[in-house]
């Protein structure tokens, strides 16, 4: 039993909370891990961590992370960093060792700027847009399978932002993803205010309309509580331009089917950038990545992929058939 399957087997799925066409199913459980760490936001606020360009010249797909704290720092997949030569988003979850400096893999989310605005990056209050984050996750998995690197399809990331900005009337002189969120901040905050974490909630599975889109699962309630507003914004920005169909949210049995497919998925492991082991999920209809330390799951993100969308229209029976076909993926 791998760490993902083991962890999922001990969770309970709550009833969905619905706001407009966005539904959140809470995942509750009792954390077992005793790993101590700071989140990236905490470390930056305490001035014990800094993120900067790797040199004066910089490098689009990587940044320098300096951790001067006595604890590791958890840097989450999809977190957005603002400043320096251009805004970036983190390609996968990393637990940066205490007292060390490492390079972290990132993607640019501001195609039209390559000039220094600041010496160090600051945190934004959002994650990479949910569906774009899913496609970036898939590209990073392919990169790991192919040559052991952790690069995204940068052209696809820029194209997704450009198309999204056009649809949502959020043009930017530097083609920044940030402008899309800033233009729609009032509406986004109405979504954020509609969702609050439960006391023992350690994960969130989200759906737009009747479509299950993805989940984030953590090792403790405090991490989920700190990150949830950012995650909600990343899903809400997609929900805002989606049709709500018949007005009903996703069904709980489809959320359960998504979790079943994830529990049965094949997991590939790679040496992590920092501490622990990188986990990658690549199955028919499902893509994901995460981090485990000493066989304890610290974070997992998983998404319905374009190769097989999970939706209320398919029902649990179809999901089971998809799950039986998932092992046919090939190494690239």
N, C-alpha and C positions, 0 to 999 in steps of 0.2 A: 504494500500500500504506500503510494507516494505521499509527500507532505501535503499536496493539494487535496487529494481524496480524503486523507485522514482528517484534515481540518474541516472540510465541508461536511463530513459525516457527523460532526458535533454541533452543527449550527441549526437554528430554527429560522424559518422564513415567516416574517410577519405579513399581515394584510397590507395591501397597498394604500398609500396616501396619494391622493390625486389633486393636482392643481392644473386647471385648464387641460392641456393635453399631455402633461408630464406626470408619470406615476413613479413613485419610489417604493420599493419593497425593502424593508429593513431586514438585515441578517443579524441575528443575535446569538451570542455564545459566551462562554467563560474562557478568557484567554489563559493559555498555559505557559507561555513564554515569560522569562524573567529578564530578557534582554533590555538593557538600559541604553537610551539614545536621546538625542535632541532632534526635533524636526528642523528642517532648513530655516523656516521662519523664526523659530526660537533662537537658533544659533546666530542668525544675522542680527536679530533684535538685541541679543546679548553681546554683540560685537566679538564673537569668538570664531566666526567663520566669514570668509570673503570669497566672492566669485569674481573672476576677472578674465580678460583675454589672456591667451597663453604667452603673448609677446606683444611688442609694440605694433608689429605687423598684423597680429591676430590670425585666427583660423576659423572659418565658418563652422565646421562640424565639431569643434571641441573648445572647452573652456578650462580654466585652472581653478580648482577648488582648494582653498587653504583652510584646514581645520586646526585651530589652536586650542580647542576645548579638550577636557579630560574624558569626554564621551564621544562615541561615534555620532555622526550626523546623518539622518535619513533624508535623502533627496529623492523625491517621488517622480516617477514617470509622468510627463505632461505638465509639470510645474513650469510657469513662465517667468523668465528673468528679463528685467528691463534695464537698458542703459548701454554703457561701453560703446562698441562700434555698431551694434545692431541687437535687437531683441532676439532672445532664443527661447526654446522650450526643450526640456530634458527628455532624452530618447528612451530611458529606462530607469527603473528604480535602483538606487545605489546607497549602500551604507558606507559612508566615508570614514576611514579609521581615525581614531583620536590622534591629534598631534602630527598629522601628516598632510602633505599636499599631493593631490592627484589630478589627472586630467579626466574630465567627464564628457561623454558624447552628447551632442545637442543638435537641434535643427534651427535654422533661421526662420523667424516669423515676422520679418520686416525686410522685404527684398530690396527696397529702394534707398537704404542707408548703409554706408560703410565709412562712418566718421565717428570719432570718439566724443560721446556726450558726457561721459563720466568715467572715473577710474575703475569703479566697481559696479557690479549689478545690484539692483534691488529687486525684491519680490513683488509680483503682481498679485491681485486678489482673484485670480482665475486659473483654470487649467486650459490646456489646448482644447479647442472645440472637439466635442465627443466623437463625431464621425470621422473627422480628420485625424484625431488621435488614434482611432482604430486602424486606419489605413497606414499611418506611420508605424504603428506597432507591428503590422504585418511586414512592412518593408525591413524593419530592424531584425525581425526573426529570419527573414530570407538572407539578410546580410550575415547573420551569425552562422546560419547553415552553410552558406557559400564559402566564406573565407575567415570567419571568426571575428569580423569587425562588427560594429554596432551603428552603422550609418543608416539614415533614412533615405527615402527617395526625395531629395531636396526639391527637385522640380515639381513633384506632385504636391508637396507641402505648400509651395508658393502658388501653384495653380488653384488649389483648394481655397486658399485665402482670397485670391483675386476674384474667383467666381462668387464666393460668399459675400465679399464686399459689394460686388455689383448687385447681387440679388437683394441685399439688405440696405442698399443706398448708404454705404459707409465708405466713400472714397477717402484715400489718405495719400499725402504727398510722398510718403515713404512706403506705401503698400503694407502698413502695419496691421496685424491681427488685432492689436489693442484698440484701434479705432472702431472696429465692429462692435466690441463690447461697450466702449465709451458712448457710442451713439445711442445704444439701447439700454443704458444703465438703469433707468427708472423701471422699465418693464422687467429687466432681469432681477432687480431687487424684490419685486413682487413674488417671483418664484422662490427666491432664497427665503423670504419670510414665511413661506407656506410649508417649509419642510424643516423639521427639527429632529435631532437624533434621540433615540431611546437611551435609557440609562445603560443598558448592556449591549447596545448596537455596535457592531464592529465592521459592518459592511452595508453597502447600498447597491441595490440592483435597480436600474432605471429603464423606463420604457417611454417612448414617444408615441402617442396614440395607442394603437394596439400592438406596436412593435417593440419587442425586447431589444434594447440597444447594447447595454453592457453593465458591468459591475466593477466596483472596487472593494477589496476586502483587506482588512488590516489585522494586526496582532493584538490591538487593544482599543477600547472605546474612546480613549482620549485622542488618539490619532485620527480616528474617523470624525469625531466631533470638530476637531480643528480644521480638517480639510473639507468637510461637507459643503460649506457655502461655495467654495471654489468649484467643486464638482458639479453642484447644481447649476451654477452659471454656465459651465461648459456644455451641459445637456440642454439647458433652457435656450441658449442661443440657437441651437438646432431646432428645438421644439417650436420656437416662435415663427419659423417659416414653413412648418409642416402642417398639412391638413389634419384635422382631428378625427376624420372619418365619421363614425356614427356617434361620436361624443363620449364613448365609453373608454375607460382606461384598459390597460393590459390585464389579462386574467391571471390569477394566481397560479393556475395549473401550468400556464406557459412559463412563468417564472421558475416553477419547480422543474419543468422539463429542461430549461436552460442550465440549471444547477446540476441536474442529472448528467447531461451531456458533458459538462465541465468536469464532474467527478470521474467520468469514464474516459476522459481525453488522455491521449498519450503526452507525456511531458518530457521535454529534452532539457538537459542540464549543461551549463557552461560555467567555467570559472568566472567569478564576478569581477567587475572593475575594482570594487573595494572589498568589503568583507562578505563572506557567504557564497551562495551559488545562484547564478541567474537561471530562472526557469522560463521555458518558452512552450506555449500551447499552440499547436497547429493542427487543427482538425477540420473536417468538412463542416462549414457553417460556423466556425468558431476560431478566434485568434486571441492570443493573450500572452502576457509576460508577468513575471514576478520575481521575488527575492526570498530565499530561505537562508537562515543562519542556524547551523547546528540542527538541521532537519526541522526547524521551526519556521513556519510561514510568517514572514514579516509584512509582505504586501503582495497582492495579486490583482491585476487588472485583466478583464476578459471582455470580448466584444463579439456580437454576432457579425460575421463577415459577409461580404458581398457574394461569396460562393454559396451561401445558404442562409437566408434571413430567418430568424426566429420570430414568429408572429402568431397572434391568436388565430389567424386563419388556417395555420397548419395543424394546430392541435398536437397533443402529446404523442399520438401514434406516429405522426410524421417525424417528430423529433427523435423518437426511438429508432426509426429507420435510418435517419441521418446519422445517428450515433453509431449504428452498426457499419456504416460505410466510411467512417472517419479515418480508419487506419490505412486507407489507400494513398495517403499523401506521400510524395516522394521528396527526397533530399535534393536540394539545388546545389 
